[in-house]
Amino acid sequence: MTDSADYTPPKVWTWNKPSGGHFASINRPIAGATHDKELPVGQHPLQLYSLATPNGQKVTILLEELLALGHTGAEYDAWLIKIGDGDQFGSGFVQVNPNSKIPALLDRSGPEPVRVFESGAILLYLAEKFGAFLPSDHAGRTECLNWLFWQMGSAPYLGGGFGHFYTYAPIKIEYAIDRFAMETKRQLDVLDRRLAESAYLAGDSYSIADIAVFPWYGGLVKGWLYGDSATFLSVHEYKHVLRWADAIKDRPAVQRGRMVNRAFGDPASQLHERHDASDFDTKTQDKIAAQ
């Protein structure tokens, strides 16, 4: 690994050249729409605009879990947003999420559409709407929200920190990789200690806390994120996290949710759009095996 030791920050930073790296085309210092593009609308009240990144997977997993419980009102249309192409900067998407990040949800079940953005807010909104995967007692609900918001605050160090500098940055910066690798291992230790004393993050029951954390940290320990990072980070040390991740990945709704809006990896594991349960078709087991 090498360091870039010849950079001196300017007295006044200006945006006068591409930042370089994997996300250079969408890395910009201004908000708002770059082009006019209306969002498609399907037949169901819930309209999801997303991509199967870890943040996107949280919502599709919860929706599939709700449907598996028999909540027919959770039927949804999932539309693919190609963030590498800048779809999130279309005028229709910006109206649903002014922050131009996936996932974004539009609930059209009431007299006026309700927009919900930020993955944690969407999980909480759906859990309250359907009365599921959120403990009803005060202490249990609080513990669930503790871990939901832990994920929201911690995952940027994993994704935008470790993941970016280890996998996507155009140069390898030893300080940045070491700094965020250490923080990622600390976070895994936090989870491992918690999961040593309870089956799930909020206690004995599976909840939106687990659904929020699993795509990031479960994906990390299962080797789904950032190339060989699981070996680099010695994830075998976190036995309780691995036990928890294995239990969640085997849930059929989780397996389906991970496919929705997937536009990368093995084509057999991809379901670009989802408008009905039949979209998974008879090849679902083949798709699951390919993940």
Beta strands, then each sheet from edge to edge (+ up, - down):
strand 1: 46-50
strand 2: 76-80
strand 3: 104-107
strand 4: 114-117
sheet 1: 2+ 1+ 3- 4+
end
